[in-house]
Amino acid sequence: MNFETLQAHVIRNLGNRDDLVDLAKSWINNAYLDFVTTGKLPELERFDPIPCPSLDETEDKNTEATVERINEPSNMVFPISLRDKTNNRPLLFRGIRWYDRHKSISNGQPRVYARYGEKIYLDPTPDAIYIIQIRFRAKVAVDVLVEAKAIPVIAPEFHEILEFMATYRGAMSLNRGDAPDWLDAARKSMFAHSEQGTEEEEDANIGFEIKM
């Protein structure tokens, strides 16, 4: 779905008013900016980041013995996952406050990571050289849709969610009573296209364990 089609859909959803042409562009781009810079929407924060294969990259970083941090990839927006390739083990993400409170006093094989500034902090501090694979969302060159035929870089199945979220934000701005309906439509579409629904069902059925 290109920008022109998205705009037409949002205007249609909000009553085909002629005065919504520029406003619809703004609502679409506000939602799109959230997609490409955070991978999420504030209103749908519980969901995993929106898939965007064209912006997802992988880079390997080598640790140094007794050095607790490694540099983030220079074009990274946020990490998707980290794995210790040397020991074939995924790393668990924790916030920097957790890291500061619970950091191991001894060195060893990294099992946890935290972000702070443009660094990735590892716990335990590596006791040797390990290869850390970083899967991440890369920065997008253009984070605003301008040309009528421009196509959002997010996966095509999520274009509908972009439409619903732009419509929701427009309905909120216009004080329309159907605003909650559009947010609910976006939430349902997100759940239908997200792997998270399947993962949550698996967790509930079989449980899971994280060994620290």
C-alpha positions as CSV (number, residue, x, y, z in Angstrom):
1,M,0.0,0.0,0.0
2,N,1.6,3.3,-1.1
3,F,1.3,6.7,0.6
4,E,-1.4,7.9,-1.7
5,T,-3.6,4.8,-1.0
6,L,-3.0,5.1,2.8
7,Q,-4.0,8.7,2.7
8,A,-7.2,7.9,0.8
9,H,-8.1,5.1,3.2
10,V,-7.6,7.3,6.3
11,I,-9.7,10.1,4.8
12,R,-12.4,7.6,3.9
13,N,-12.4,6.2,7.4
14,L,-12.9,9.6,8.9
15,G,-15.8,10.6,6.7
16,N,-14.3,11.7,3.3
17,R,-13.8,15.3,4.5
18,D,-11.9,17.6,2.1
19,D,-10.2,19.4,4.9
20,L,-8.4,16.2,6.0
21,V,-5.9,15.9,3.2
22,D,-2.9,17.5,4.9
23,L,-4.0,16.3,8.3
24,A,-4.1,12.7,7.1
25,K,-0.5,13.0,5.8
26,S,0.5,14.1,9.3
27,W,-1.3,11.3,11.1
28,I,0.2,8.7,8.8
29,N,3.7,10.0,9.2
30,N,3.4,10.3,12.9
31,A,2.6,6.6,13.2
32,Y,5.2,5.7,10.5
33,L,7.9,7.5,12.5
34,D,7.1,5.4,15.5
35,F,7.3,2.3,13.4
36,V,10.7,3.0,11.9
37,T,12.4,4.6,15.0
38,T,11.1,2.3,17.8
39,G,9.4,-0.6,16.0
40,K,6.4,0.0,18.2
41,L,3.4,2.2,18.8
42,P,2.9,3.8,22.3
43,E,-0.7,2.7,22.2
44,L,0.3,-0.9,21.5
45,E,3.4,-1.1,23.6
46,R,2.9,-4.7,24.7
47,F,3.6,-6.1,21.3
48,D,7.0,-7.1,19.9
49,P,8.7,-4.7,17.5
50,I,7.0,-4.5,14.0
51,P,8.9,-6.8,11.6
52,C,10.7,-4.9,8.9
53,P,13.1,-7.3,7.0
54,S,14.5,-4.5,4.8
55,L,15.8,-2.7,7.9
56,D,16.9,-5.7,10.0
57,E,20.6,-6.4,10.0
58,T,23.2,-8.6,11.8
59,E,26.6,-7.8,12.9
60,D,29.2,-9.7,15.0
61,K,31.2,-8.1,17.7
62,N,34.2,-9.6,19.6
63,T,34.4,-9.1,23.3
64,E,37.7,-8.4,25.2
65,A,38.7,-10.3,28.3
66,T,37.9,-8.2,31.5
67,V,36.1,-5.5,29.4
68,E,32.4,-5.3,30.3
69,R,31.1,-3.5,27.2
70,I,31.1,-3.6,23.5
71,N,30.1,-0.9,21.0
72,E,26.7,-0.9,19.4
73,P,26.6,-1.1,15.6
74,S,26.8,2.5,14.4
75,N,23.5,2.3,12.5
76,M,21.5,0.5,15.1
77,V,18.1,1.8,16.3
78,F,17.4,-1.0,18.8
79,P,18.6,-4.6,19.2
80,I,16.3,-7.5,18.3
81,S,18.4,-10.2,19.9
82,L,21.9,-11.0,21.0
83,R,23.6,-14.4,20.9
84,D,26.9,-15.6,22.2
85,K,28.0,-17.5,19.0
86,T,31.1,-18.9,20.7
87,N,28.9,-20.8,23.2
88,N,25.7,-21.0,21.1
89,R,23.7,-19.2,23.7
90,P,21.1,-16.4,23.5
91,L,21.7,-13.4,25.8
92,L,18.9,-12.2,28.1
93,F,18.1,-8.5,27.9
94,R,17.9,-6.5,31.2
95,G,17.5,-2.8,31.9
96,I,20.6,-0.8,33.0
97,R,19.2,-0.4,36.5
98,W,18.9,-4.2,36.9
99,Y,22.5,-4.5,35.5
100,D,23.8,-2.0,38.1
101,R,22.1,-3.8,41.0
102,H,22.8,-7.4,40.0
103,K,26.0,-7.4,38.1
104,S,28.2,-10.5,38.8
105,I,31.4,-9.9,40.8
106,S,33.3,-12.5,38.8
107,N,34.1,-12.8,35.2
108,G,32.8,-15.5,32.9
109,Q,30.7,-16.3,29.8
110,P,28.2,-13.5,29.1
111,R,24.5,-14.4,29.8
112,V,22.8,-11.0,30.1
113,Y,23.1,-7.7,28.3
114,A,21.9,-4.1,28.9
115,R,22.1,-0.9,26.8
116,Y,23.4,2.4,28.0
117,G,24.4,5.2,25.8
118,E,25.8,3.7,22.6
119,K,27.3,0.7,24.5
120,I,26.1,-2.8,25.2
121,Y,27.1,-4.0,28.7
122,L,27.6,-7.7,29.3
123,D,27.2,-9.7,32.5
124,P,29.2,-11.5,33.6
125,T,32.1,-9.4,32.3
126,P,33.8,-11.6,29.6
127,D,36.7,-13.7,30.8
128,A,37.9,-14.3,27.2
129,I,37.2,-13.4,23.6
130,Y,33.6,-14.3,22.6
131,I,31.8,-13.6,19.4
132,I,28.5,-11.8,20.1
133,Q,26.0,-11.8,17.2
134,I,23.7,-8.7,17.3
135,R,20.5,-8.7,15.3
136,F,19.1,-5.2,15.1
137,R,16.9,-2.7,13.5
138,A,18.9,-0.4,11.3
139,K,18.3,3.3,10.9
140,V,16.1,4.2,7.9
141,A,17.4,6.8,5.5
142,V,14.0,8.5,5.1
143,D,11.6,8.4,8.0
144,V,8.9,10.5,6.4
145,L,6.6,9.6,3.5
146,V,6.3,12.4,1.0
147,E,5.9,11.1,-2.6
148,A,2.4,9.7,-3.5
149,K,3.9,6.4,-4.7
150,A,6.2,6.0,-1.7
151,I,5.8,2.6,0.0
152,P,6.4,2.2,3.7
153,V,9.5,0.0,4.5
154,I,7.6,-2.0,7.1
155,A,6.3,-5.4,6.1
156,P,3.3,-5.2,3.8
157,E,1.0,-7.1,6.2
158,F,1.5,-4.2,8.7
159,H,0.4,-1.5,6.3
160,E,-3.2,-2.0,7.5
161,I,-2.1,-1.4,11.1
162,L,-0.5,1.9,9.9
163,E,-3.8,2.8,8.4
164,F,-5.8,2.0,11.5
165,M,-3.3,3.8,13.8
166,A,-3.3,6.9,11.7
167,T,-7.2,6.8,11.6
168,Y,-7.2,6.4,15.4
169,R,-5.0,9.4,16.0
170,G,-7.1,11.4,13.5
171,A,-10.3,10.4,15.3
172,M,-8.8,11.4,18.6
173,S,-7.7,14.7,17.2
174,L,-11.2,15.3,15.8
175,N,-12.9,14.1,19.0
176,R,-14.8,11.4,17.2
177,G,-16.6,8.8,19.2
178,D,-15.3,5.9,17.1
179,A,-11.7,6.5,18.1
180,P,-11.6,3.4,20.4
181,D,-12.9,1.2,17.6
182,W,-10.0,2.1,15.4
183,L,-7.5,1.4,18.2
184,D,-9.2,-1.9,18.8
185,A,-9.0,-2.7,15.0
186,A,-5.3,-1.9,15.1
187,R,-4.8,-4.1,18.2
188,K,-6.6,-7.1,16.6
189,S,-4.7,-6.7,13.3
190,M,-1.4,-6.5,15.2
191,F,-2.2,-9.7,17.2
192,A,-3.2,-11.5,14.0
193,H,0.1,-10.7,12.3
194,S,2.4,-11.0,15.3
195,E,4.4,-14.1,16.3
196,Q,3.8,-13.0,19.9
197,G,0.4,-14.5,20.0
198,T,1.8,-17.9,19.2
199,E,4.7,-17.5,21.6
200,E,2.3,-16.5,24.5
201,E,0.1,-19.5,23.8
202,E,3.2,-21.8,23.8
203,D,4.4,-20.3,27.1
204,A,1.0,-20.9,28.7
205,N,0.8,-24.5,27.5
206,I,4.3,-25.8,28.1
207,G,5.9,-23.1,30.3
208,F,9.5,-21.9,29.9
209,E,12.6,-21.6,32.0
210,I,15.5,-19.1,31.8
211,K,18.7,-20.3,33.5
212,M,20.9,-17.7,34.8
